[in-house]
Amino acid sequence: MTRTLFAALLLIAPTAALASGKQQPPDSIEPRERPGKVTFSHKKERTISCTAKTKQPKADADCEAKREAMDASTRIELLPVPAPNLVKPDQRKPVTLDHPRDGKEVSAELGVGVWELVWAGRSQRERFRVNPDAPVKIQLQTTRGHCAAQSALCRLNASSTRHQVTIPAQHRVN
């Protein structure tokens, strides 16, 4: 009798733990999970001139850049980052998105979990979490050239390029 009761508890206990919500399922083992929507925007500008903000001579000038829009086409890759607790292979697949020249937003439906953004020209890879109940809006910005203060003057350095990624704090993963 004791053995039968013990065996029944062994069968029921794991099911009860999952039903109580104490254990969370791993990220995206099943592709049938409802995906989350991720939208990307890209703004690309070129610095065309630099002027000092004030006319009074100072040790270092505060510079103001004048910029113009450029062709915003770019390509990004989105790579799934498997959760460490997965027992089966992650079913999510990498996604490539191409931004049009006019800078219009592009969207993708991605499996729930952590994803990594790979963008040519940017050595750092950003990570973000996709949740089916909270759409994500990620902003990309490319700026060619920048203004550098030299004494009381502002000089244009046209050879630099900066790629910036802005991910909302609630979706950012470190």
MARVOTOR-417371 format. One record per residue (C-alpha): residue number from 0; residue in three letters; x negated, y, z. Coordinates in nm, 4 decimals, always signed. Example, Ala and Ser with C-alpha at 12.3 -4.5 7.8 and 13.67 -1.06 7.14 Angstrom:
r num 0&residuo ALA&u -1.2300&v -0.4500&w +0.7800
r num 1&residuo SER&u -1.3670&v -0.1060&w +0.7140
! end
This chain:
r num 0&residuo MET&u +0.0000&v +0.0000&w +0.0000
r num 1&residuo THR&u -0.2791&v +0.2413&w +0.0906
r num 2&residuo ARG&u -0.4624&v +0.1603&w -0.2319
r num 3&residuo THR&u -0.1506&v +0.2301&w -0.4410
r num 4&residuo LEU&u -0.0960&v +0.5650&w -0.2691
r num 5&residuo PHE&u -0.4632&v +0.6603&w -0.3132
r num 6&residuo ALA&u -0.4541&v +0.5683&w -0.6863
r num 7&residuo ALA&u -0.1379&v +0.7789&w -0.7345
r num 8&residuo LEU&u -0.3045&v +1.0796&w -0.5700
r num 9&residuo LEU&u -0.6068&v +1.0439&w -0.7990
r num 10&residuo LEU&u -0.3795&v +1.0590&w -1.1036
r num 11&residuo ILE&u -0.1610&v +1.3482&w -0.9834
r num 12&residuo ALA&u -0.4227&v +1.5781&w -0.8229
r num 13&residuo PRO&u -0.6036&v +1.6916&w -1.1446
r num 14&residuo THR&u -0.2706&v +1.7677&w -1.3147
r num 15&residuo ALA&u -0.1507&v +1.9676&w -1.0146
r num 16&residuo ALA&u -0.4756&v +2.1717&w -1.0080
r num 17&residuo LEU&u -0.4343&v +2.2698&w -1.3746
r num 18&residuo ALA&u -0.0652&v +2.3546&w -1.3255
r num 19&residuo SER&u -0.1430&v +2.5781&w -1.0284
r num 20&residuo GLY&u -0.3651&v +2.7967&w -1.2484
r num 21&residuo LYS&u -0.6786&v +2.7496&w -1.0371
r num 22&residuo GLN&u -0.8755&v +2.6179&w -1.3320
r num 23&residuo GLN&u -0.8873&v +2.8199&w -1.6539
r num 24&residuo PRO&u -0.9079&v +2.6471&w -1.9907
r num 25&residuo PRO&u -1.2330&v +2.6990&w -2.1820
r num 26&residuo ASP&u -1.2505&v +2.9492&w -2.4689
r num 27&residuo SER&u -1.1038&v +2.8346&w -2.8015
r num 28&residuo ILE&u -1.1557&v +2.4599&w -2.8124
r num 29&residuo GLU&u -0.8310&v +2.4343&w -3.0010
r num 30&residuo PRO&u -0.7938&v +2.6449&w -3.3172
r num 31&residuo ARG&u -0.4136&v +2.6416&w -3.2728
r num 32&residuo GLU&u -0.4417&v +2.9020&w -2.9935
r num 33&residuo ARG&u -0.2786&v +3.2316&w -3.0822
r num 34&residuo PRO&u -0.5553&v +3.4573&w -3.2233
r num 35&residuo GLY&u -0.6270&v +3.8156&w -3.1225
r num 36&residuo LYS&u -0.6431&v +4.1099&w -3.3623
r num 37&residuo VAL&u -0.9689&v +4.3038&w -3.3958
r num 38&residuo THR&u -0.9837&v +4.6251&w -3.6017
r num 39&residuo PHE&u -1.3070&v +4.7903&w -3.7163
r num 40&residuo SER&u -1.3589&v +5.1450&w -3.8402
r num 41&residuo HIS&u -1.6824&v +5.2778&w -3.9930
r num 42&residuo LYS&u -1.7889&v +5.6386&w -4.0300
r num 43&residuo LYS&u -2.1079&v +5.7192&w -4.2205
r num 44&residuo GLU&u -2.2627&v +6.0644&w -4.2338
r num 45&residuo ARG&u -2.5802&v +6.2341&w -4.3564
r num 46&residuo THR&u -2.7408&v +6.5247&w -4.1708
r num 47&residuo ILE&u -2.7963&v +6.8007&w -4.4257
r num 48&residuo SER&u -2.9194&v +7.0908&w -4.2101
r num 49&residuo CYS&u -3.0121&v +7.1941&w -3.8582
r num 50&residuo THR&u -2.9724&v +7.5293&w -3.6863
r num 51&residuo ALA&u -3.0502&v +7.6535&w -3.3383
r num 52&residuo LYS&u -2.7371&v +7.7056&w -3.1282
r num 53&residuo THR&u -2.8714&v +8.0277&w -2.9742
r num 54&residuo LYS&u -3.0646&v +8.3096&w -3.1342
r num 55&residuo GLN&u -3.2758&v +8.3769&w -2.8234
r num 56&residuo PRO&u -3.6185&v +8.2138&w -2.8199
r num 57&residuo LYS&u -3.6515&v +7.9323&w -2.5658
r num 58&residuo ALA&u -3.9131&v +7.6704&w -2.4908
r num 59&residuo ASP&u -3.6966&v +7.4083&w -2.6654
r num 60&residuo ALA&u -3.4111&v +7.4965&w -2.8972
r num 61&residuo ASP&u -3.0671&v +7.3384&w -2.8719
r num 62&residuo CYS&u -2.9988&v +7.2131&w -3.2227
r num 63&residuo GLU&u -2.6730&v +7.1844&w -3.4093
r num 64&residuo ALA&u -2.6527&v +6.9452&w -3.7027
r num 65&residuo LYS&u -2.4434&v +6.9990&w -4.0138
r num 66&residuo ARG&u -2.3328&v +6.6677&w -4.1617
r num 67&residuo GLU&u -2.1453&v +6.5416&w -4.4655
r num 68&residuo ALA&u -1.9606&v +6.2148&w -4.5240
r num 69&residuo MET&u -2.1224&v +5.9314&w -4.7187
r num 70&residuo ASP&u -2.0121&v +5.6049&w -4.8766
r num 71&residuo ALA&u -1.8935&v +5.4036&w -4.5741
r num 72&residuo SER&u -1.9222&v +5.0561&w -4.7267
r num 73&residuo THR&u -2.0993&v +4.8088&w -4.5014
r num 74&residuo ARG&u -2.0868&v +4.4414&w -4.4056
r num 75&residuo ILE&u -2.0610&v +4.2953&w -4.0583
r num 76&residuo GLU&u -2.0731&v +3.9376&w -3.9377
r num 77&residuo LEU&u -1.8774&v +3.8089&w -3.6410
r num 78&residuo LEU&u -2.0183&v +3.5009&w -3.4710
r num 79&residuo PRO&u -1.8303&v +3.2978&w -3.2093
r num 80&residuo VAL&u -2.0178&v +3.2581&w -2.8789
r num 81&residuo PRO&u -1.9254&v +2.9207&w -2.7281
r num 82&residuo ALA&u -1.8298&v +2.9150&w -2.3620
r num 83&residuo PRO&u -2.0790&v +2.7231&w -2.1453
r num 84&residuo ASN&u -1.8006&v +2.4985&w -2.0102
r num 85&residuo LEU&u -1.6873&v +2.3617&w -2.3491
r num 86&residuo VAL&u -1.6909&v +1.9841&w -2.3717
r num 87&residuo LYS&u -1.5935&v +1.9737&w -2.7425
r num 88&residuo PRO&u -1.7521&v +2.1776&w -3.0224
r num 89&residuo ASP&u -1.6093&v +2.5281&w -3.0572
r num 90&residuo GLN&u -1.3563&v +2.5293&w -3.3432
r num 91&residuo ARG&u -1.3974&v +2.8994&w -3.4254
r num 92&residuo LYS&u -1.5898&v +2.9809&w -3.7433
r num 93&residuo PRO&u -1.8089&v +3.2841&w -3.8292
r num 94&residuo VAL&u -1.6307&v +3.5671&w -4.0125
r num 95&residuo THR&u -1.7765&v +3.8235&w -4.2554
r num 96&residuo LEU&u -1.6006&v +4.1572&w -4.3084
r num 97&residuo ASP&u -1.6746&v +4.4129&w -4.5801
r num 98&residuo HIS&u -1.5854&v +4.7776&w -4.5209
r num 99&residuo PRO&u -1.4642&v +4.9715&w -4.8247
r num 100&residuo ARG&u -1.6385&v +5.2867&w -4.9516
r num 101&residuo ASP&u -1.3614&v +5.5134&w -4.8235
r num 102&residuo GLY&u -1.4087&v +5.4032&w -4.4611
r num 103&residuo LYS&u -1.0597&v +5.2571&w -4.4169
r num 104&residuo GLU&u -1.0172&v +5.0225&w -4.1231
r num 105&residuo VAL&u -1.0529&v +4.6467&w -4.1682
r num 106&residuo SER&u -0.8970&v +4.3866&w -3.9397
r num 107&residuo ALA&u -0.9425&v +4.0203&w -3.8591
r num 108&residuo GLU&u -0.7513&v +3.7642&w -3.6571
r num 109&residuo LEU&u -1.0105&v +3.5959&w -3.4336
r num 110&residuo GLY&u -0.9893&v +3.3027&w -3.1951
r num 111&residuo VAL&u -0.9747&v +3.3800&w -2.8252
r num 112&residuo GLY&u -1.3102&v +3.4090&w -2.6484
r num 113&residuo VAL&u -1.6423&v +3.5894&w -2.6816
r num 114&residuo TRP&u -1.7717&v +3.7046&w -3.0217
r num 115&residuo GLU&u -2.0996&v +3.8620&w -3.1312
r num 116&residuo LEU&u -2.1219&v +4.1459&w -3.3838
r num 117&residuo VAL&u -2.4157&v +4.1343&w -3.6279
r num 118&residuo TRP&u -2.4707&v +4.4507&w -3.8325
r num 119&residuo ALA&u -2.7639&v +4.4935&w -4.0736
r num 120&residuo GLY&u -2.9944&v +4.7731&w -3.9613
r num 121&residuo ARG&u -2.9051&v +4.7311&w -3.5941
r num 122&residuo SER&u -3.1337&v +4.5034&w -3.3958
r num 123&residuo GLN&u -2.9052&v +4.4838&w -3.0915
r num 124&residuo ARG&u -2.6080&v +4.2489&w -3.1141
r num 125&residuo GLU&u -2.2919&v +4.3558&w -2.9362
r num 126&residuo ARG&u -2.0584&v +4.1081&w -2.7658
r num 127&residuo PHE&u -1.6861&v +4.1481&w -2.7116
r num 128&residuo ARG&u -1.3986&v +3.9376&w -2.5809
r num 129&residuo VAL&u -1.0874&v +3.8645&w -2.7879
r num 130&residuo ASN&u -0.7572&v +3.8204&w -2.6064
r num 131&residuo PRO&u -0.4302&v +3.7468&w -2.7900
r num 132&residuo ASP&u -0.2375&v +4.0020&w -2.5821
r num 133&residuo ALA&u -0.4771&v +4.2970&w -2.6197
r num 134&residuo PRO&u -0.5840&v +4.4146&w -2.9688
r num 135&residuo VAL&u -0.9432&v +4.5402&w -2.9925
r num 136&residuo LYS&u -1.0518&v +4.8539&w -3.1844
r num 137&residuo ILE&u -1.4262&v +4.8738&w -3.2497
r num 138&residuo GLN&u -1.5861&v +5.1851&w -3.3994
r num 139&residuo LEU&u -1.9030&v +5.1736&w -3.6082
r num 140&residuo GLN&u -2.0951&v +5.4885&w -3.6963
r num 141&residuo THR&u -2.4003&v +5.5376&w -3.9151
r num 142&residuo THR&u -2.5863&v +5.8684&w -3.9054
r num 143&residuo ARG&u -2.8698&v +5.9385&w -4.1484
r num 144&residuo GLY&u -3.1152&v +6.2020&w -4.0343
r num 145&residuo HIS&u -3.1223&v +6.3976&w -3.7111
r num 146&residuo CYS&u -3.2258&v +6.7354&w -3.5771
r num 147&residuo ALA&u -3.5418&v +6.7629&w -3.3699
r num 148&residuo ALA&u -3.6271&v +7.0639&w -3.1549
r num 149&residuo GLN&u -3.9841&v +7.1894&w -3.1936
r num 150&residuo SER&u -4.0512&v +7.4904&w -2.9758
r num 151&residuo ALA&u -3.7819&v +7.7451&w -3.0645
r num 152&residuo LEU&u -3.7092&v +7.5836&w -3.4046
r num 153&residuo CYS&u -3.4870&v +7.3009&w -3.5231
r num 154&residuo ARG&u -3.6237&v +7.0683&w -3.7886
r num 155&residuo LEU&u -3.4420&v +6.8077&w -3.9946
r num 156&residuo ASN&u -3.5838&v +6.4563&w -3.9852
r num 157&residuo ALA&u -3.4071&v +6.3001&w -4.2841
r num 158&residuo SER&u -3.5832&v +5.9617&w -4.2636
r num 159&residuo SER&u -3.4126&v +5.8284&w -3.9483
r num 160&residuo THR&u -3.0958&v +5.6195&w -3.9400
r num 161&residuo ARG&u -2.8882&v +5.5478&w -3.6295
r num 162&residuo HIS&u -2.6251&v +5.2714&w -3.6080
r num 163&residuo GLN&u -2.3854&v +5.3105&w -3.3167
r num 164&residuo VAL&u -2.1191&v +5.0626&w -3.1990
r num 165&residuo THR&u -1.8386&v +5.1623&w -2.9600
r num 166&residuo ILE&u -1.6444&v +4.8800&w -2.7946
r num 167&residuo PRO&u -1.3721&v +4.9561&w -2.5364
r num 168&residuo ALA&u -1.4982&v +4.8767&w -2.1840
r num 169&residuo GLN&u -1.2282&v +4.6174&w -2.1131
r num 170&residuo HIS&u -1.3446&v +4.4095&w -2.4139
r num 171&residuo ARG&u -1.7214&v +4.4607&w -2.3839
r num 172&residuo VAL&u -1.9328&v +4.1648&w -2.2708
r num 173&residuo ASN&u -2.2884&v +4.2129&w -2.1458
! end
